[in-house]
């Protein structure tokens, strides 16, 4: 399996690289580059989102930091003892994660928050490398269908054999894959996902990962 270590200088997707150049011109204080994973280097739980948000991870340079989706994610991680504080505002806010790490299927901000299939596939080597580094019997929590499919692609597995559903669990070779609806503003405001639902699925992922 071909894997590649992440680089914050990656420009493999011309559309995304050009868009980030435009964003950097408009917002010179923003990170506006590929966003690296964040968390415990020895994590047994890897949380996979979709892509950085314009005024969140793309601005701060850390996944789910400074955006609406991060409010529910980091509060829940804190409630379960997996984070040192309940909110994430900046890379220098002192936040630490315990036993878990957060990444995205696509490391760059896509226009209109919609990466193309080609861009997802191009970035998939980075995710494959992250999955390769996980200890045996770890857990991957996929936030949404795109993240779920990206994990399967990274492991060269048939998508139809592992259907996405909120709360679904799949055994994939050396780790468990757990699915959740994405903790986006849209999903929480439409009540497709609420705090109790998200807490339940994240607690299950924590238990499967053996994090106490």
N, C-alpha and C positions, 0 to 999 in steps of 0.2 A: 504493500500500500504506500503510495507516494504521499508524504506529508511535508509540511514546511513550517518553520518557526515564524511566528508573527513579526512583522516589521512595521513600525509607526511611519516609515517612509514609503510604504507600499503605494504604487501607482499602477497596478495591474489592470484596473478597470478605467478606461479613458473617460467615460461619462462621469463616473464618481469623482475621479481626480480633478476633472475640469470644474465640476460643481463645487468641490471643496475650495478650489482656488477662488471662485466667485464669492463664496461665503466668507473666506478669509479677508477679501477686499472690503466686504460690507461690514464685517465684525472683526476688526483687527485684534481684539482681545480674546477671541474664541480659540479653542484648541484647533478646530477645523482641519483635522488630520484623522487617519485611522485611530480608533480608540482601543487601547490594549485591555486585556482581561484584568480583573481586580479581585483580590482576595488572598486566601491562604494558599501558599505554594504547595502544601501537602494535602490539599482538599480531597475529601471523599465524596463531596456533593458539588457538582458543577451545574450551575443554573444558566440556561441558554436563552437569550432573548432574540429579538429580530435584528434591530439595527439601532445605532445612536439616533436620538432625537435632536432636532435643530438647536433648541435652546436648553437642552439637558446635557447628555453625554458629549455631543458635538461641541458644546460650549466649554464644558468643564474638563473633558478628557478622561472621564471615568464612567463606566456603565451605570445607567439609571440614576445618575447624580444631577440634581437640579431640575428634574422634570417630574411631571405628574405621576407617571408610572412608578417612579422610585418611592413615592410616599408609602404606598401599600407594601411594596417589596421590602424596603428596609425596616419598616415598622414591624412586619411579620418576622423577619429575621431576628430582630431585637427581642421580640416576645418569646421566641424559641431559643434564646441564648446563643444565637449564631452571629450576632453583631454587637459591637460595643456601645452603640447608640442607635436611637430610633429614626434618625434622619440623615440624609446625605446632601450636602450643599456645595461642597468644593473638595478638590483633591487634598487640600491641607486642613480639612476639618477634624482630623484625628480619628476618623472611623476605621475600625478594624473588623475583619470577618474571621470567624472561628470554624475551621473544618469545611468551609465552602468557598467557592470562587464563582464569579459572575463574568459571562462573556456574551457575545452576540454572534448570530449566524453570519451576519455581514458587518464588517468592522467600520465601514464608512457610512456617513449620512447619505441616504439616497434622496433624490428629488421627490417631493410629495410623500416621503416615507415609504416609497414603493421601489425596492430593488428589482431588477429584471432577473429572470431565471438564469441568464448567463452570468450575472454578477454574483448571484448566490453560489453558483457552481465554481466560479473563479476563486471565491473566498473560502471554499469548502476545505481546501488543503490545510488552512490554519486551524479550523475546527477539528479536522482529523488528527492533527498533531496534538491538540489539547486532549482529545479523547484517548490517544495513545499513552499520554502521560499519567492517566488516572490509575490508582491502585486497583487491583482486582476487587470485585464486589462493591465498587463504588456506585453512585447514583447520579444520573443526569436528569435534571428537571427541565423539560422543554416548555417554554412559555409561548404557546400558540402553534398553529399548524405548520408554519414555515420553519420554525425552529425544530419542530419534531421531524419534519422531512429532511432538514439539513443534517441532523444527527444520523438518520438512516443512510443518507447518501454518503456521509463520511465513513461509514462502516461497510459500504457497498452492499447494503441490504435492500430487499424488495419492499417498496413502499406499501403495496397492497397487503403485505403479510402482517403489518403492524399499524392498524388504523388509529388515527388520533381521536381521543375523547377526553374530556375533562375528568381527571382522576384515574385514567387508564394506566396500567402498569405492564411493561414488556421486559422480558429477560433477553438481553442482547449479549451473547458471548460472555464477556467478563464484567458486565455492569448492567444495572437496571435502568430502564428509561421510564420516567413518570411524566405524565402529561398534565398541563394546566392551561386553562384559558389565559391569555396574556393579561397582565395587570394594567392595561391601558386605560386612559380616561374614558374612551368610548365604552369599553366593557363594564367598567365599574358604574358609570353613570346610567347605563341602560339596565343595570342589575343582572347582566349576564354572569358577572362575577361579583361576589361580595366578600367582605372580610372573613366571614366564617368559612366560606368555601375555600378561600385561598389558604387560610390557616390550616385547615384539615389536610389539604394536599401537600403543603410544605412540611407539616409535621410528619406525614407518612414518609416523605422522601428522606427526612432526617432520620427516622427510625430505620428505614431500609439501609441507610448509609452507616448505621452503627454509631451515630453521634450522640446517643444517650436520650 
